[in-house]
Structures are given as C-alpha cells and as structure tokens.
Amino acid sequence: MSAAGAPLGEVHLADARSTADSVAHVGPRGTAPLRQRLGEQVAGLLLTAIRLYEFLPDERLPSEAELCSQLGVNRMAIREGLRWLEDQQYIQMRRGRYGGAYVIATGLDVAVERIRGKAANLAELLEYRRAIEPVASALAATRIGERELGRLERLHAQETQQPPIDRSRMRAVDVAFHKIIVSATRNEYLIAAVKDIRIWIAPGLDLLDPSPERGRMSIECHGRLIQCLRDHDSDGAQAVMQEHIAVTEQAILHVLVAQGLTEEVAPE
C-alpha cells in the first residue's frame, strides 16, 4: 500500500454512495442508481482507493478475508466487486502461493476507451478543478500549520530525490500533496470537492505519457507552493496552484484532441 494513502479500513461502505459515479463515470453527470448491490459498492470503494493511489500498480489488494473484515460484507460481494475490477482491467487475479488481486498499470489504449464518450464530462471537470483548487490554496495559506508544512516538505523531498522515484509513486505523492493543502483549509466542503476531483480526474491523468518537462514543472510548482504557504501568501498560493493545474489541463486536452476524443478546446 502506498505510504501516501489512507488505509482502506478507514473507508466504509456508506461512502460508496457518494463516490459511486467513479465506477462508471469521470464526473457527476449521469449519476449511478441510488440503490446499489453490495458487490457494486465494493467495486466502487476499491476503485476509489486505486484512483487515489492508495494501492500502486503491481501491489496486491487485501485478501478476500481481509476485505470482508474491513468492509463488513460477505465473500460473494467481495468476489463480485473484484470480478468487475478485473473485467475493467484495473486488477489482475493471480493464482498460486503469491496469488491475489494485483493492481495493473493502465495502458494508453485502455485509458482512451475509458474516456470515449465522456470527454465532455472530463473537460467540465477540468474547469471545475480550475475553479476550486486555486481558491482552496489561497484559503490554506491563511490557516496552514507547521505540522502540515513539514509533511509537504517531506513529500517534496521524495519527488526531488535522486535517483527519482517511479511514475506511480510520483502520482501517489502528488495526490497526498494536494490532499494536505486542501485539508489545511479546515473546510469539509472543499476537502470533499478536491477528493472527488482526484477520483474523477484519474482517467484523464492515465492518458498522459511520462514527460520529464511536465514533471519538472510540477515539482517546481510544488516547491513554490510550499514557500507561498509558509509565507501565508494567499495571492501567491492561488496563482501558483492555477499555473500548476493549468499544465496538467493543457496536457490532457491535447491528448483528447490527438486521440480524436473531442474537438479542440482552448481553456480560458
């Protein structure tokens, strides 16, 4: 399990209803039915954990027995949820001594198919993120404490270390970094909004090839964000976060166009 993620045991089946859209959608449009089978709820919770990089590619999910205990459901529901995840190519079931459900990396062909027909939702989500995260960063600058700043600095040290960490761990660090910033707002609505954004935007991030230049810009923005937060500079934190997420937004929109998933859209 990624050190950046929260234990799955802290997640409850009741949360599945609020994150159910993440199973089949990239955003809130076209919501899933309110009534869900236990297996669908299990799939939704596990997919949320995967999209938040609580489990990295090639890491094993908890055993069926552990999931039954953590989620309070029977093996039939667990197996139904795992079957869905395997069918959708999020996990691979392995047999033998080291068998179990293993998270698999998402290839471009799979990522494209997951977005097909949902590009408009993703574009709206990127706009939503642009409206939320910079404002959250400005608020965080007025409320952040030394403990949170220390955690951000430790994460920043991980992403700047040599030799560099791999791409999946870099994404886990990025998720944790943004989570700490929004948590510093002490605003539960913003915290929930940013969490939902991270869940829904994951299929878009899966479209992106590794880019040393984009990675360098992301790490640089993280460093500048930490300094703005330490200085309690709200305007600076908002501007840097806006710049930071714009890089990712432009990259995702470029891939959508290149893959023929949408007409070219120029963000404002």
C-alpha positions, 0 to 999 in steps of 0.5 A: 500500500502506498505510504501516501494513502489512507488505509482502506479500513478507514473507508466504509461502505456508506461512502460508496454512495457518494463516490459511486459515479467513479465506477462508471463515470469521470464526473457527476453527470449521469449519476449511478442508481441510488440503490446499489448491490453490495458487490457494486459498492465494493467495486466502487470503494476499491476503485476509489482507493486505486484512483487515489493511489492508495494501492500502486500498480503491481501491489496486491489488494487485501485478501478476500478475508481481509476485505470482508473484515474491513468492509463488513460484507460477505465473500460473494460481494467481495468476489463480485466487486473484484470480478468487475475490477478485473473485467475493467482491467484495473486488477489482475487475479493471480493464482498460486502461493503469491496469488491475489488481486494485483493492481495493473498499470493502465495502458494508453489504449485502455485509458482512451476507451475509458474516456470515449464518450465522456470527454465532455464530462472530463473537460467540465471537470477540468474547469471545475478543478480550475475553479476550486483548487486555486481558491482552496490554496489561497484559503490554506495559506491563511490557516496552514500549520507547521505540522502540515508544512513539514509533511509537504516538505517531506513529500517534496523531498521524495519527488526531488530525490535522486535517483527519482522515484517511479511514475506511480509513486510520483502520482501517489505523492502528488495526490497526498500533496494536494490532499494536505493543502486542501485539508489545511483549509479546515473546510469539509466542503472543499476537502470533499470537492478536491477528493472527488476531483482526484477520483474523477480526474484519474482517467484523464491523468492515465492518458498522459505519457511520462514527460520529464518537462511536465514533471519538472514543472510540477515539482517546481510548482510544488516547491513554490507552493510550499514557500507561498504557504509558509509565507501565508501568501494567499495571492501567491498560493492561488496563482501558483496552484492555477499555473500548476493545474493549468499544465496538467489541463493543457496536457490532457486536452491535447491528448483528447484532441490527438486521440480524436476524443473531442474537438479542440478546446482552448481553456480560458 
